[in-house]
């Protein structure tokens, strides 16, 4: 691997253990080629350059592109780093470089300690061997002795929940069974660094909850986690830091809440760049602002007469009569807890060709102090979809006093809104 990827074993008496750096990534970049034939030829050229000791020219050649560009970060003991970003941003490529499966074209990666990885579904398993045999093979690859695996075997089988199939060839396993076995092996060996791609989304809810509970326990014991996920809920459950990646490279490195905000903004920007001649209507932008009512109606003192104003810009390719607009409110990391729609309030908002500014005013909102994302859906009068609700459009921060009478979030019944189309 040259000097681009280094692995070291940690000493047992390392000073300042809590602040210990286990992963150090410095200006790492990786390029690929879209053409298979050119890729093989470039590979031969690069191998010859490396063998002769000549300095490699890292400029992009024909059909090449940067999958990862100039990424740097440090991961300390006990941290959980969430890697988020759209498909094609290079998250899985970066994980493969961290695991030593591929080497970077530029930059350096230093790994201190043992690495456990779940990057691709079924990776590392021999399909014709049984689950039990694959446990020993995976452990041997990681340098774990057979004696230690003998001690851990029952724990691995019990966690995976596939006792009845442990002596069955892996090729007959479902995707969920493979993930359960792979994760059980990884956590039982307690690596210094655990790398997890979005493969955990394959498992059922019960198993995922068990996995994330054990990830928390590993972090408490000093294991560092690198997690790729598209689930903001899972990210908030375990990560204490986030990196947002785009196709242009790393664009954010910091706390989870602001990372999610940046990711949502990126998704909205990508949505704006989408070009489709067949669209009938789409939400171009939105904004939300909390304000205090000048003449408040009756409400709980805890909510301090806070109201919410939302403006949504909808682009229509033609006139659309009486569409249905639904707005969803979601605390970051949780499921939606409230929604409003103009159909429920008998408010007609006809769209005209071009840009339409829709104003929604929500008096005396009951949202607890938190950061909320707002999603929206747009339907024809007959209920057919114009714009799907999974699209994030904006966010707002609810202020106010802590409310002791509400211990948990639940689905809220919102007061009647006023809807209007602003010319």
Secondary structure, 3 states (H helix, E strand, C coil): CCCCEEEECCCCCCCCHHHCEEEEEEEEEEEEECCHHHHHHHHHHHHHHHHHCCCCCCCCCCCEEEEEEEEEEEEECCCEEEEECCCCCCHHHHHHHHCCCCCCCEEEEEEECCEEEECCCCCCCCCCCEHHHHHHHHHHHCCCCHHHHHHHHHHHHHHHCCHHHCCCEHHHCCHHHHHHHHHHHHHHCCCCEEEECHHHHHCCHHHHHHHHHHHHHHHHCCCEEEEECCCHHHHHHHCCEEEEEECCEEEEEECHHHHHHHHHHHHHHHHHHCCCCCCCEEEEEEEEEEEECCCCCCCCHHHCCEEEEEEEEEEECCCECCCEEEEEEEECCCCCCEEEECCCCCCCCCECCEEEEEEEEECCCCCCCEEEEEEEEEECCCCCEEECCCCEEEEEEECCCCCCCCCCCCCCCCCCEEEEEEC
